[in-house]
Every structure is written in structure tokens, then in C-alpha cells.
Amino acid sequence: MSKPSHAGILRTRNLSLSIPGRLLLESLDWQIQRGETWALLGRNGSGKSTLLHTLAGVRALQSGSIELADQGQYHAIEKIPRREIARQMALLQQHTTYPFDARVIQMVLAGRHPHIGTWQQEGADDFAIARQALKDMDLEGLEQRNVSSLSGGEARRLAFATMLTQQTPLLLLDEPSNHLDIGHQIQIMRKARYLVEEENKAAIIAIHDLNLAARFCSHVLMLFGDGRYLAGSLDEVLSSKQLSELYNYPIEQLLWDQGRCFLPG
Amino acid sequence: MPHSYPKTAILTLIAVCIFSLIIALKTGSVAIGWDDLWQIFTGKENEWRELVMRLRLPRTLAALMTGAMLAMAGCLMQVLLRNPLADPYIMGVSGGAAFAALGAMLLGIASTLIPIAAFVGALFSILLVFLVSRGSGPWSSTRMLLSGVVLAAGWGALISLVLALGPDNSLRGMLFWLMGDLSNSTVPTAVWISFPVLLLLLLLRSRSLNILALGEVTAAALGENTKQLGWLIYFIASILTAMAVSIAGSIGFVGLIIPHAMRLIISNDHRLLLPASALAGASFLSLADTLARTIVAPLQLPVGVITALTGVPLFLYLLHRARLHT
């Protein structure tokens, strides 16, 4: 690939988030580059999902700016057509609900929507991409199943597969490992890491499992929920002291031969 | 999606639609034979020409068009509100139309002007929901649903008031209007023109409808301008409903049951679901109307009674069958 491996992909300037009666995040100046996997850490209600939704442009921007890079040039996100944004970044939501019956294959193909023109239909290549995503998530053979009949973990992997078919350089993941068994937790984190490293994408992952974060992420963004934040590389930021303050609960670090792990005290 | 099954289904529905048209033209106080029908349509002399061309054909076309519009509007309201229980009337369009129509009857306005009164009432109601729930924030179908439902309840109260105040001799006409009645219906030219335009517009956006059905946040993340799309669907669905109600009064169940039945039988892909619903709605209402004017002939029933009486068991059967299959 000819792209420079550390090109910036999205940045925020002076971004503040609040919900009625509370300031969650104040003046976030932050940038994510290709090749980086960010863990987004914070307590419940600290604004992780709010931040991801705001970055994705599906929640109105309150103050500050979000800029998306296109060939080295940054453009304010509110000036970019929604369809173009959807080709640049994909959002895996924390919960997915299906009010109507749908087949698994239809759901995965939805990820191709921003790539298909008004006058076009899904083509053979779209089906191929969708089937590959299902295969990557161990969902092959479930194509014709109704989404309402899936287990919690299968539904989660289906949502992840849908995000894969969107084929965007930036991935915003809101607690992707929810509902997954240990093996599948590792599988999707490994997949995210693979996409970042081998396909030169970037990812930001809201997550509560500190050990998955420590193992698969390169950077950490901590939201304290009172306006403060802390951003930096994993080694700079992730320490038992910082984590204990973040969660307001003592957290111990254990060293073992494959690295470090964190345990609640 | 390139499948042969949906194509067969659509062709079957077209055949059913033509069948229901022929049945409607043939049956009634006078049964028309095949050769008579052939003579009439090839322009030859026939004693029943007037009966078929002046009475049965306009009424049947009105039934077909109304059924198609109601089924499509129901389909749109269900995806817009992401609520399978939504029907074309949920946002108060028919309430506004009914109040205006009944008010016009109460004031003794000429019966040819009743459809126009109904359409104006419906438009007023559509705009009221739009203005009340517009707001500056992000698009919210919940706020829209609530304004619509409350408005519908308000219209309901006003309709009761008109019925209570109305003289006894106009009550029967009012009740027929409320239950949905096709006896003097024709399709105005404006509807013949706007229906294909709206249908084309919808078919172009039908993949977006599939995406919107997944939820507002998901749709936005997949590149849809949900606010714009939401209002577009609201206005198209409401105009379809307003035209249907002006032609035939508030016929129930078609808009609720037909889209569901098509989801169960054919597909929930709106590229198929919308045309399938239109065809099925048209056939269903036309067959129901044929029944309504023959079942207790020479008396005529309001077609809304037939759609409810046949629609409910049909729908329950489909739901039961679908559960057995999954």
C-alpha cells in the first residue's frame, strides 16, 4: 500500500460534550492516525458512547470541531455529506435491535449501503464481501436465519460483520466484546488489531475489559466523566495508579511472562 | 436482489389484481358474461355498456387505487415509526379528513365537494404534526408519533361531537363515511398523476427504507440523512393517506394488515415490499368491495366492515403460519 502508515485520519479541536445538567468532556484535542488502536476507558456514564456517537456524526456537535482527513487535508465533519462519512468510518453500536424480521444476509449487506448508488443494486462483489465478513465472524451457514433467532453473542458478531462490510478506514467500536465468550472476545479484538496493522486502518474501542485493552490496543483515551480526559500511548497512560483514579476503585497490576494484567483490588 | 421467487410473487400479485378487477366488473345486480365483457371492452354495442363503464369501472378503479395507496402508506408509517402496529391513520390524517368531511355534511355542503373538504382537513392535520414536532434538535420519530397520536385523539373527540350534534337523517351517511365506503367513489385526475410520481420516488429510496428500518442511529451511521428521509416518508405516506381517505373515507385494516402479510409472505425488502403491498392492497380492497355490494344485495355494506371481517382472520392465520415456519 502506498499510503503513509501514520497518516492522521480524524482529529478533534476543543470538543466538549455535555448531557443536560452535566459536563462530560471539556476541550478534547485529540487525533487518531492510521495504524493506531485506541482503547476508550471510563466509568459507566462517563461519556464513552456519547463521544463515539459524536465522532461518528450521528449525534449533534455541541461545541468544538471534528475533522476528517481526506488525502492529508482535514475537513469539518458537518460539511461532509453523510454518505461520504459512512465510507470513512463505521460505528459498532453498543446495542443493536431489530424491530422487524430480517435475514442475516440482509443485515450484513446493509454495511454496503453507503457504497451503492441510488440507481444500483447490491452486486455479486457486495455479496462476496458480505459472505466473507460472515465467515470471518464464524457465522457462515446462518445467512438465511432470522436475526431475531440469534443468540446474544451471534447477534454481536453479526453487528461486527456488518461493520466489516462497510470497509471503512476508521472503526468506532462501542463495547465490541459484550455478550461474547472468551474465544470470540479474543477473535474480534484480534480482527480489529489485524485490520489496523495489516490494512492500515485505525480503531477506537470503548471497552471495560482492561486486559483486552492492554493486550490489543496501542493507545488509551480515558474519560473521567467530569470534563477531564487523559490521552496517550498505552505505556504512558495505562498504570494501576491512573486506572484506580479513573474507576475510583483500587486496581492492581500483575506482571507475568506474557505482559501485565489488571485486577480489581 | 436477484432471485426468481420474488419475481414470481410480483407476477402472481399482478394476476390477482387483474382477476379482482374482472370479478368486480362481472358481478353485481346484473351478472355480466364473458362475451358481454369482451364486447364492451372492444367497443362493440352492448346493452350493459353504461352499467360497466359508468358505474362498475370507476368504482372498481377507486377501490384498486385506494387499496394500493393505503397499503403503501401503512408500509411507510411502519418503517418510519419502526413500529409494526402503525397504520396510515396513526398520525391523525384520517381524523382531520373525517372531521372536515363530517363538518361539511353537517353544513349541508354538496356531496361532490365532500372529498375536497376531506383532503383539506387531512392536509391541515399533516401540517399540524409537522409544525408541532419539527423542533431544531436531531430527528425524533417518538416526538412525531406522540404529536400525531394526541392529534388523532383530538380529532376523535371532535368527530364524536359532530355525530352528537348531527341531525338523524345525516347520521347514516356520516357513519358510512367513517367506516369507509366506495359507493360513489371515483379517482380524480390529480390522484392518477401524483400516484405514479410518488411511487417512483419511493422506489428510488426503497433501499434507504430498508436501512431506516434498522433504526435511526444505524441508518445515520450507514450514510442516511435521517431527518430529511424521515420527513420525506412522512409527507409521502400522509399524502397517499389523504388521497385515499378523500376517495373512500377511512377504510380500516388494509394499511395495517396488507404490509404485514406481504412481509410474511414475500419479503421485508422495501424494493419488493412496496410494490407487493400496493398490488395486494389494491386486490384486497377491490375484492372486499365486490363482496360489500353483493353479499346482502340489494343492500350495500360499507366496505370497511368487509375489510375488517375478512382481514382479521386472514391476518391471524398468516401470523400463525409464520410462527410455525420459523
Chai-1 contact restraints between the chains, C-beta under 6 A:
chainA,res_idxA,chainB,res_idxB,connection_type,confidence,min_distance_angstrom,max_distance_angstrom,comment,restraint_id
A,A56,B,A221,contact,1.0,0.0,6.0,A-B,restraint_1
A,V58,B,V217,contact,1.0,0.0,6.0,A-B,restraint_2
A,V58,B,A220,contact,1.0,0.0,6.0,A-B,restraint_3
A,V58,B,A221,contact,1.0,0.0,6.0,A-B,restraint_4
A,A60,B,P138,contact,1.0,0.0,6.0,A-B,restraint_5
A,R82,B,G223,contact,1.0,0.0,6.0,A-B,restraint_6
A,R82,B,N225,contact,1.0,0.0,6.0,A-B,restraint_7
A,R83,B,G223,contact,1.0,0.0,6.0,A-B,restraint_8
A,A86,B,L222,contact,1.0,0.0,6.0,A-B,restraint_9
A,A86,B,G223,contact,1.0,0.0,6.0,A-B,restraint_10
A,L91,B,A221,contact,1.0,0.0,6.0,A-B,restraint_11
A,P99,B,R82,contact,1.0,0.0,6.0,A-B,restraint_12
A,F100,B,A213,contact,1.0,0.0,6.0,A-B,restraint_13
A,F100,B,N268,contact,1.0,0.0,6.0,A-B,restraint_14
A,A110,B,I211,contact,1.0,0.0,6.0,A-B,restraint_15
A,H113,B,I211,contact,1.0,0.0,6.0,A-B,restraint_16
A,H113,B,L222,contact,1.0,0.0,6.0,A-B,restraint_17
A,P114,B,L222,contact,1.0,0.0,6.0,A-B,restraint_18
A,P114,B,G223,contact,1.0,0.0,6.0,A-B,restraint_19
A,T118,B,L204,contact,1.0,0.0,6.0,A-B,restraint_20
A,N146,B,T326,contact,1.0,0.0,6.0,A-B,restraint_21
